[in-house]
Amino acid sequence: MYKALIIDDELPARRAIRALGPWEQYRITEVLEAGNGLAGLQMMEEHQPQIVLIDMKMPQLGGVELMRQGGSVCAAKFIVVSGYDDFSYTRSAIQAGAVDYLLKPVRAKELASAVGKAVELLDLEALERKRELENGILSNLSVPLLKETIFSAIIGHNGRLHEIPELAEFVNTRQDDLFRVLVLSVLNLEEVCRERFKGDYHACYYALTNAVNELMGESTGEAFSFKSARYGQELVVILPGKVSAWASGDLQAVMGAVTRLQAFLGFDCIAAWGGKPCCLAELDKAYHSARESLLQTDLLRGGTRSAAEAGVGTAALSVLAVKEKVQHALEMGSGMVAAGVLRQYFAAVRAGGRFTAEMMLQALADFRLLAVELLADSGRAGGEPLAEYDRLFRSPVMRFEAFEEQVTGWFEGFITGQLQRSKPPEKFDVAKVRSYIDARFHEELPIASLTERFYLSKEHLHRLFKQQYGSGIHEYVLKLRMEKARELLGDPALKIQTVCERVGYRDQNYFSKAFRKYCGASPQEYRSALLVKQGADGTL
């Protein structure tokens, strides 16, 4: 599909070219127009047309200069349309790169020939680019890497390399072949990589994929596995759908191979099939189906596990439900109590009887959010603690025992660090905040100004103030203002507007509503009642 742009300062000429052009015949789906050279140059840069028809002589920017400048912003084929039958114009146009030179008035047959010539050149260039791409791929990639690139592109929706015939033949696959997709997640990848491969992830993955290919392909020799581009601890295995065990989705055969993999290299895996045998183009659906099943694997079950054994259990416990308890432990200065809260959480998870890979991922996200909120409560940003958390859980799905141990260990260290950093040289005296408010309650007192002045987070300041005085800062300021307003209303010489301003309100209506809500009467009603009482008492 191509786009064309007509650039001519004469409207009748543009209309004639649009009417006569064989646009549909040559797969030109959009025809644009510009009334001068400068506008045409802007449209070339914005719309990137493949064919540009240019009048040779226009004000502001002529045809030759337009082709010269346009060639730097747009890879188009130029057709010159001119009212001048002059060899010098023709030569200039050809030198500037025009594929044809047409004289006005334009004839349909000549226009069709010129457009056809431009489209032919465009088609040849596209074919050459495709060949160069294919040759580059074939010459620079090994067969396994090429197969991984093709399968990864399908699964990740990153291209349609499998539709290039040369590539399909090169990796010995056909469009009508059927495949099964199996997804494995290595629960102890970090541990095995560290202990058996000295932290060399490349060597670790190489050994893992080769072992899986050998174990899963013993009967056919056709298994092909590769690391998921998005989830580092996952392995995608492509198997021939024609093999009976794979076609029927025999998990026993799969788990047998997984058990041998653990015995051979120490990899502890969970596995899931991705639907029925499918063609190459539908591998993405099969992969996502397998991954959804994989996430339902119950990690509380011992031994080799698969998604088919997930079972049914209670819903996941919310990590954020323990937030207040952990916060309270921090306020008490007790790291042991905080760690105990986490251990209680894990005990409750075990008692629930089911904890899937999906629940583990959610719990890890919630634990991280809990850490973020605890840091915010203390007035600190994430920084190194969260970076350490992300490094520790780079492979987030693991054995439940390792998950419990690592989360608890990290939080114990995190809480200890929080307690050490939160210890001030001396206990903060919240009375300083009260004194500051007492002296300025009639002014604007946003919480942000208090947090900046006393170097406390908003949450921590609220908590300290309420613990000390039994009310929040907002309620305390309101009380001061209303009590002062009561006092001032006892002076009949003061206007209510003056009282309103002296206690920190600019809007008398708003002040009246706030006063009525607090005192049960409007300022005027309160003053009248007060004056009556004072008259009765003889205090006027």
C-alpha positions as CSV (number, residue, x, y, z in Angstrom):
1,M,0.0,0.0,0.0
2,Y,1.4,3.4,-1.0
3,K,0.7,7.1,-0.5
4,A,0.9,9.8,-3.2
5,L,1.4,13.6,-2.8
6,I,0.5,16.1,-5.6
7,I,2.3,19.4,-5.2
8,D,1.2,22.2,-7.6
9,D,0.2,25.8,-7.1
10,E,-2.6,25.5,-9.7
11,L,-5.8,24.0,-8.2
12,P,-7.2,22.9,-11.6
13,A,-3.9,21.0,-12.3
14,R,-4.1,19.2,-9.0
15,R,-7.7,18.2,-9.6
16,A,-6.9,16.9,-13.0
17,I,-4.0,14.7,-11.7
18,R,-6.2,13.4,-8.9
19,A,-9.0,12.6,-11.4
20,L,-6.8,10.9,-14.0
21,G,-4.5,9.0,-11.6
22,P,-4.6,5.1,-11.7
23,W,-4.4,5.0,-7.9
24,E,-6.3,1.9,-7.1
25,Q,-4.6,-0.1,-9.9
26,Y,-1.2,0.6,-8.3
27,R,-2.2,0.0,-4.7
28,I,-2.2,3.7,-3.8
29,T,-4.7,4.1,-1.0
30,E,-4.2,7.8,-0.1
31,V,-3.7,10.9,-2.3
32,L,-2.6,14.1,-0.6
33,E,-2.3,17.6,-2.0
34,A,-0.2,20.7,-1.4
35,G,-0.6,24.2,-2.9
36,N,3.1,25.2,-2.9
37,G,6.6,23.9,-2.4
38,L,7.0,24.8,1.3
39,A,3.7,23.2,2.2
40,G,4.6,20.2,0.1
41,L,7.9,19.8,1.9
42,Q,6.2,19.9,5.3
43,M,3.7,17.2,4.1
44,M,6.5,15.0,2.8
45,E,8.1,15.0,6.2
46,E,4.9,14.5,8.1
47,H,3.1,11.9,5.9
48,Q,6.1,10.1,4.2
49,P,4.5,9.5,0.8
50,Q,6.2,7.0,-1.5
51,I,5.2,8.9,-4.8
52,V,5.4,12.7,-5.2
53,L,4.1,14.5,-8.3
54,I,5.7,18.0,-8.5
55,D,5.1,21.0,-10.6
56,M,8.5,22.2,-11.9
57,K,7.9,26.0,-11.4
58,M,6.3,27.2,-8.2
59,P,6.7,30.3,-6.0
60,Q,8.7,30.0,-2.8
61,L,10.2,26.6,-3.6
62,G,10.6,25.3,-7.2
63,G,10.6,21.6,-8.3
64,V,14.3,21.0,-8.4
65,E,15.1,22.5,-5.0
66,L,12.0,20.7,-3.6
67,M,13.3,17.3,-4.8
68,R,16.7,18.0,-3.4
69,Q,15.3,19.0,0.1
70,G,12.6,16.4,0.0
71,G,15.0,13.6,-0.6
72,S,16.5,14.3,2.8
73,V,13.2,13.9,4.7
74,C,11.3,11.4,2.6
75,A,12.3,8.3,0.5
76,A,9.9,9.0,-2.4
77,K,9.9,8.6,-6.1
78,F,9.4,11.9,-7.9
79,I,7.4,12.5,-11.0
80,V,7.7,16.0,-12.5
81,V,4.6,17.6,-14.1
82,S,5.4,20.9,-16.0
83,G,4.0,23.3,-18.5
84,Y,7.5,23.9,-19.9
85,D,8.8,21.7,-22.8
86,D,12.4,22.7,-22.3
87,F,15.3,20.3,-22.3
88,S,17.1,22.2,-19.5
89,Y,14.1,21.6,-17.2
90,T,14.0,17.9,-18.2
91,R,17.7,17.5,-17.5
92,S,17.4,19.3,-14.2
93,A,14.5,17.0,-13.2
94,I,16.4,13.8,-14.1
95,Q,19.5,15.0,-12.3
96,A,17.4,15.7,-9.2
97,G,16.2,12.1,-9.3
98,A,12.8,12.3,-11.1
99,V,11.6,9.0,-12.5
100,D,9.6,10.7,-15.3
101,Y,8.8,14.2,-16.8
102,L,5.2,14.9,-17.9
103,L,4.0,17.9,-19.8
104,K,0.8,19.7,-19.0
105,P,-2.0,19.1,-19.8
106,V,-1.5,15.7,-18.3
107,R,-2.8,12.7,-20.2
108,A,-4.2,9.7,-18.4
109,K,-2.1,7.1,-20.3
110,E,1.2,9.0,-19.7
111,L,0.3,9.5,-16.0
112,A,-0.4,5.8,-15.6
113,S,2.9,4.9,-17.2
114,A,4.8,7.3,-14.9
115,V,3.0,6.1,-11.8
116,G,3.5,2.4,-12.8
117,K,7.3,3.1,-13.3
118,A,7.5,4.6,-9.8
119,V,5.6,1.7,-8.2
120,E,7.7,-0.8,-10.0
121,L,10.9,0.8,-8.6
122,L,9.3,0.8,-5.1
123,D,8.4,-2.9,-5.3
124,L,11.9,-3.8,-6.4
125,E,13.4,-1.9,-3.6
126,A,11.1,-3.5,-1.0
127,L,12.0,-7.0,-2.4
128,E,15.7,-6.2,-2.1
129,R,15.3,-5.0,1.5
130,K,13.5,-8.2,2.3
131,R,16.2,-10.3,0.7
132,E,18.9,-8.4,2.6
133,L,17.0,-8.9,5.8
134,E,16.7,-12.6,5.2
135,N,20.4,-13.0,4.1
136,G,21.5,-11.0,7.2
137,I,19.5,-13.2,9.5
138,L,20.7,-16.4,7.9
139,S,24.3,-15.4,7.9
140,N,24.4,-14.0,11.4
141,L,22.4,-16.4,13.4
142,S,23.1,-20.0,14.3
143,V,20.2,-22.5,13.8
144,P,19.3,-22.7,17.6
145,L,19.4,-19.0,18.0
146,L,17.4,-18.5,14.8
147,K,14.7,-21.0,16.0
148,E,14.6,-19.1,19.4
149,T,14.2,-15.8,17.6
150,I,11.3,-17.1,15.5
151,F,9.5,-18.8,18.4
152,S,10.1,-15.8,20.7
153,A,8.8,-13.4,18.0
154,I,5.6,-15.4,17.8
155,I,5.1,-15.7,21.5
156,G,5.9,-12.1,22.2
157,H,4.0,-10.7,19.1
158,N,7.3,-9.1,17.9
159,G,7.1,-10.0,14.2
160,R,6.1,-12.6,11.7
161,L,9.5,-14.2,10.9
162,H,7.8,-17.6,10.6
163,E,6.0,-16.4,7.5
164,I,9.2,-16.0,5.6
165,P,9.5,-19.2,3.5
166,E,13.3,-19.3,3.6
167,L,13.3,-19.1,7.4
168,A,10.7,-21.8,7.8
169,E,12.7,-24.1,5.6
170,F,15.9,-23.2,7.4
171,V,14.6,-24.3,10.7
172,N,12.7,-27.3,9.3
173,T,9.2,-26.2,10.1
174,R,6.2,-25.8,7.9
175,Q,3.1,-23.7,8.3
176,D,0.9,-26.9,8.7
177,D,3.1,-28.5,11.4
178,L,1.4,-29.0,14.8
179,F,3.2,-28.2,18.1
180,R,2.7,-28.5,21.8
181,V,3.9,-25.8,24.2
182,L,5.2,-26.6,27.6
183,V,6.3,-24.0,30.1
184,L,8.7,-24.8,32.9
185,S,9.5,-22.5,35.8
186,V,12.7,-23.2,37.7
187,L,12.0,-22.6,41.4
188,N,15.7,-22.7,42.5
189,L,17.4,-21.1,39.5
190,E,19.4,-18.6,41.6
191,E,20.6,-21.3,44.0
192,V,21.7,-23.7,41.3
193,C,23.3,-21.0,39.2
194,R,25.2,-19.8,42.3
195,E,26.3,-23.2,43.6
196,R,26.8,-25.3,40.4
197,F,27.7,-22.6,37.8
198,K,29.5,-20.0,40.0
199,G,27.0,-17.4,39.1
200,D,27.4,-17.8,35.3
201,Y,23.9,-17.5,34.1
202,H,24.8,-18.1,30.4
203,A,26.4,-21.5,31.3
204,C,23.5,-22.3,33.6
205,Y,20.9,-21.6,30.9
206,Y,23.0,-23.5,28.3
207,A,23.1,-26.6,30.5
208,L,19.4,-26.3,31.4
209,T,18.1,-26.0,27.8
210,N,20.4,-28.8,26.5
211,A,19.2,-31.1,29.3
212,V,15.6,-30.3,28.7
213,N,16.0,-30.9,24.9
214,E,17.6,-34.2,25.6
215,L,15.2,-35.4,28.2
216,M,12.0,-34.2,26.5
217,G,13.1,-35.3,23.1
218,E,14.4,-38.8,23.8
219,S,11.7,-40.4,21.7
220,T,11.8,-38.0,18.8
221,G,14.9,-35.8,19.1
222,E,12.7,-32.8,18.2
223,A,12.2,-31.0,21.5
224,F,13.4,-27.4,21.5
225,S,13.6,-25.2,24.6
226,F,14.6,-21.6,25.2
227,K,14.6,-19.0,27.9
228,S,11.5,-16.8,28.1
229,A,12.5,-13.3,27.0
230,R,10.2,-11.7,29.7
231,Y,10.4,-14.1,32.6
232,G,14.0,-15.1,33.3
233,Q,13.3,-18.2,35.3
234,E,10.9,-19.7,32.8
235,L,11.8,-22.1,30.0
236,V,9.5,-22.5,26.9
237,V,9.6,-26.0,25.4
238,I,8.3,-26.5,21.8
239,L,7.4,-30.1,21.1
240,P,6.1,-31.9,18.0
241,G,2.3,-32.4,18.3
242,K,2.5,-35.7,16.3
243,V,4.1,-37.5,19.2
244,S,1.3,-39.3,21.1
245,A,2.5,-38.4,24.6
246,W,2.8,-34.8,23.7
247,A,-0.4,-34.7,21.6
248,S,-2.5,-36.0,24.5
249,G,-0.8,-33.7,27.0
250,D,0.6,-36.5,29.1
251,L,1.9,-34.8,32.3
252,Q,3.3,-38.0,33.7
253,A,5.8,-38.2,30.9
254,V,6.7,-34.5,31.4
255,M,7.0,-34.8,35.2
256,G,9.2,-37.9,34.7
257,A,11.6,-35.9,32.7
258,V,11.4,-33.0,35.2
259,T,12.2,-35.4,38.0
260,R,15.3,-36.6,36.1
261,L,16.3,-33.0,35.5
262,Q,16.3,-32.4,39.2
263,A,18.3,-35.5,39.9
264,F,20.8,-34.7,37.1
265,L,21.4,-31.0,37.6
266,G,19.5,-30.0,40.8
267,F,16.8,-27.9,39.0
268,D,13.5,-28.0,40.8
269,C,10.7,-27.1,38.3
270,I,7.0,-26.7,37.9
271,A,5.4,-27.3,34.5
272,A,2.2,-26.7,32.6
273,W,0.9,-27.6,29.1
274,G,-0.6,-24.9,26.8
275,G,-3.8,-26.3,25.3
276,K,-4.1,-28.6,22.4
277,P,-1.6,-29.1,19.5
278,C,-1.6,-26.0,17.4
279,C,0.0,-24.5,14.3
280,L,3.1,-22.3,14.3
281,A,1.0,-19.1,14.2
282,E,-0.9,-20.0,17.3
283,L,2.0,-20.7,19.6
284,D,1.3,-17.4,21.4
285,K,-2.1,-18.5,22.5
286,A,-0.7,-21.9,23.6
287,Y,2.1,-20.2,25.6
288,H,-0.2,-17.8,27.4
289,S,-2.6,-20.7,28.2
290,A,0.4,-22.7,29.6
291,R,1.6,-19.7,31.7
292,E,-1.9,-19.1,33.1
293,S,-2.0,-22.7,34.2
294,L,1.5,-22.6,35.6
295,L,0.6,-19.7,37.9
296,Q,-2.1,-21.9,39.5
297,T,0.5,-24.5,40.6
298,D,0.2,-25.1,44.4
299,L,3.7,-24.4,45.9
300,L,2.7,-25.9,49.2
301,R,2.7,-29.4,47.7
302,G,5.9,-31.3,48.2
303,G,7.8,-33.1,45.4
304,T,7.6,-32.5,41.7
305,R,4.5,-30.4,40.9
306,S,2.4,-29.5,37.9
307,A,-0.5,-27.2,37.3
308,A,-2.9,-30.2,37.0
309,E,-2.2,-30.9,40.7
310,A,-3.1,-27.3,41.8
311,G,-6.2,-28.3,43.8
312,V,-8.5,-26.0,45.6
313,G,-7.9,-24.0,48.7
314,T,-8.5,-20.8,50.5
315,A,-8.0,-17.3,49.0
316,A,-4.6,-15.7,49.4
317,L,-4.1,-13.8,52.7
318,S,-3.4,-10.1,52.2
319,V,0.1,-9.0,53.1
320,L,-1.1,-5.5,53.7
321,A,-3.3,-6.8,56.5
322,V,-0.2,-7.1,58.6
323,K,0.9,-3.5,57.9
324,E,-0.5,-2.0,61.1
325,K,1.0,-4.7,63.3
326,V,4.4,-4.2,61.7
327,Q,4.0,-0.4,62.1
328,H,3.1,-0.8,65.7
329,A,6.1,-3.0,66.3
330,L,8.4,-0.4,64.8
331,E,6.8,2.3,67.0
332,M,7.5,0.1,70.0
333,G,11.1,-0.2,68.8
334,S,10.9,-4.1,68.6
335,G,12.3,-5.8,65.6
336,M,11.5,-9.2,67.2
337,V,7.8,-8.4,67.4
338,A,7.8,-7.3,63.7
339,A,9.5,-10.5,62.6
340,G,7.0,-12.4,64.7
341,V,4.2,-10.8,62.8
342,L,5.7,-12.1,59.5
343,R,6.1,-15.6,60.9
344,Q,2.4,-15.5,61.9
345,Y,1.5,-14.5,58.4
346,F,3.4,-17.5,56.9
347,A,1.9,-19.9,59.5
348,A,-1.5,-18.7,58.4
349,V,-0.6,-19.3,54.7
350,R,0.5,-22.8,55.5
351,A,-2.7,-23.4,57.4
352,G,-4.7,-22.2,54.4
353,G,-3.5,-25.3,52.6
354,R,-2.9,-23.7,49.2
355,F,-0.4,-21.1,47.9
356,T,-0.1,-20.8,44.1
357,A,2.7,-19.2,42.1
358,E,0.3,-16.4,41.3
359,M,-0.3,-15.8,45.0
360,M,3.4,-15.7,45.6
361,L,3.9,-13.1,42.9
362,Q,1.1,-11.0,44.4
363,A,2.5,-11.4,47.9
364,L,6.0,-10.3,46.8
365,A,4.5,-7.2,45.2
366,D,2.5,-6.5,48.4
367,F,5.6,-7.0,50.6
368,R,7.4,-4.5,48.4
369,L,4.6,-2.0,48.7
370,L,4.6,-2.6,52.5
371,A,8.3,-1.7,52.6
372,V,7.6,1.4,50.4
373,E,4.9,2.6,52.8
374,L,7.0,2.0,55.9
375,L,9.8,4.0,54.3
376,A,7.3,6.8,53.5
377,D,6.0,6.8,57.1
378,S,9.5,7.4,58.3
379,G,10.0,10.2,55.9
380,R,12.5,8.3,53.7
381,A,12.6,7.4,50.0
382,G,13.2,3.8,48.7
383,G,16.9,3.8,47.8
384,E,19.1,0.9,48.6
385,P,16.6,-1.2,50.6
386,L,14.2,-1.6,47.7
387,A,17.1,-2.1,45.2
388,E,18.3,-5.0,47.5
389,Y,14.7,-6.4,47.6
390,D,14.5,-6.4,43.8
391,R,17.9,-8.1,43.5
392,L,16.9,-10.8,46.0
393,F,13.7,-11.6,44.2
394,R,14.9,-11.4,40.6
395,S,13.5,-14.9,40.1
396,P,10.3,-14.3,42.0
397,V,8.7,-17.8,41.9
398,M,10.5,-20.2,44.2
399,R,10.0,-23.0,46.7
400,F,7.7,-21.9,49.5
401,E,10.3,-22.6,52.2
402,A,12.8,-20.4,50.4
403,F,10.2,-17.7,49.9
404,E,9.4,-17.7,53.6
405,E,13.0,-17.7,54.6
406,Q,14.1,-14.9,52.2
407,V,11.1,-12.6,52.9
408,T,11.4,-13.0,56.6
409,G,15.2,-12.6,56.5
410,W,15.0,-9.5,54.4
411,F,12.3,-7.8,56.5
412,E,14.2,-8.6,59.7
413,G,17.2,-6.7,58.3
414,F,15.0,-4.0,56.9
415,I,13.2,-3.4,60.2
416,T,16.5,-3.5,62.2
417,G,17.8,-0.8,59.8
418,Q,14.7,1.2,60.1
419,L,14.9,1.2,63.9
420,Q,18.5,2.2,63.9
421,R,18.0,5.0,61.5
422,S,14.8,6.2,63.3
423,K,16.5,6.6,66.6
424,P,17.0,10.4,67.2
425,P,19.6,11.8,69.4
426,E,16.8,12.6,71.8
427,K,13.1,11.8,71.8
428,F,11.1,14.3,69.7
429,D,9.1,16.7,71.8
430,V,5.7,17.0,70.2
431,A,4.9,19.9,72.5
432,K,7.0,22.1,70.2
433,V,4.5,21.5,67.5
434,R,1.6,22.4,69.8
435,S,3.3,25.6,70.9
436,Y,3.9,26.5,67.3
437,I,0.3,26.0,66.5
438,D,-0.9,27.9,69.6
439,A,1.0,31.0,68.4
440,R,-0.2,30.8,64.8
441,F,-3.6,29.1,64.8
442,H,-5.1,32.3,63.2
443,E,-2.8,31.9,60.2
444,E,-2.8,29.4,57.3
445,L,-1.3,26.2,58.7
446,P,-1.0,23.5,56.0
447,I,0.4,20.2,57.3
448,A,3.2,20.5,54.8
449,S,4.6,23.6,56.5
450,L,4.7,21.6,59.8
451,T,6.4,18.6,58.3
452,E,9.0,20.8,56.7
453,R,9.6,22.8,59.9
454,F,9.9,19.8,62.2
455,Y,11.5,17.3,59.7
456,L,8.7,14.6,60.2
457,S,6.6,12.8,57.7
458,K,2.9,13.7,57.6
459,E,1.8,10.3,58.9
460,H,4.4,10.3,61.7
461,L,3.5,13.8,62.8
462,H,-0.2,13.0,62.9
463,R,0.5,9.9,64.9
464,L,2.7,11.6,67.5
465,F,0.3,14.5,67.9
466,K,-2.8,12.3,68.4
467,Q,-0.9,10.0,70.8
468,Q,0.1,12.9,72.9
469,Y,-3.1,15.1,72.8
470,G,-5.9,12.7,71.8
471,S,-6.9,14.6,68.7
472,G,-5.6,15.3,65.2
473,I,-3.9,18.5,64.2
474,H,-6.8,19.7,62.2
475,E,-9.2,19.1,65.1
476,Y,-6.9,20.9,67.5
477,V,-6.6,24.0,65.3
478,L,-10.4,24.0,64.9
479,K,-10.8,23.9,68.7
480,L,-8.4,26.8,69.2
481,R,-10.1,28.9,66.6
482,M,-13.6,28.2,68.0
483,E,-12.7,28.9,71.6
484,K,-11.0,32.2,70.6
485,A,-14.1,33.1,68.5
486,R,-16.3,32.5,71.6
487,E,-14.1,34.8,73.6
488,L,-14.1,37.6,70.9
489,L,-17.9,37.4,70.4
490,G,-18.3,38.5,74.0
491,D,-17.1,42.0,72.9
492,P,-20.2,43.6,71.2
493,A,-17.9,46.3,69.7
494,L,-16.3,43.7,67.4
495,K,-18.0,43.0,64.2
496,I,-18.5,39.3,63.3
497,Q,-16.4,39.8,60.2
498,T,-13.6,41.0,62.4
499,V,-13.9,38.0,64.7
500,C,-13.9,35.8,61.6
501,E,-10.6,37.3,60.4
502,R,-9.0,37.2,63.8
503,V,-9.4,33.5,64.2
504,G,-8.1,32.7,60.7
505,Y,-11.1,32.7,58.4
506,R,-11.4,34.8,55.3
507,D,-15.0,33.8,54.3
508,Q,-17.6,34.8,56.9
509,N,-20.1,32.4,55.6
510,Y,-17.7,29.5,55.9
511,F,-16.8,30.7,59.4
512,S,-20.5,30.8,60.4
513,K,-21.0,27.2,59.2
514,A,-18.0,26.0,61.0
515,F,-19.0,27.8,64.2
516,R,-22.6,26.5,64.1
517,K,-21.3,23.0,63.6
518,Y,-18.9,23.3,66.6
519,C,-21.1,25.3,69.0
520,G,-24.6,24.5,67.9
521,A,-25.5,28.1,67.1
522,S,-24.5,30.8,64.6
523,P,-22.0,33.5,65.7
524,Q,-24.9,36.0,65.9
525,E,-27.1,33.7,67.9
526,Y,-24.2,32.9,70.2
527,R,-23.5,36.6,70.8
528,S,-27.1,37.4,71.5
529,A,-27.5,34.6,74.0
530,L,-24.2,35.6,75.6
531,L,-25.3,39.3,75.9
532,V,-28.6,38.2,77.4
533,K,-26.8,36.1,80.0
534,Q,-24.3,38.9,80.8
535,G,-27.2,41.3,81.3
536,A,-29.0,39.0,83.6
537,D,-25.8,38.5,85.6
538,G,-25.2,42.3,85.7
539,T,-21.9,42.0,84.0
540,L,-22.6,44.4,81.2
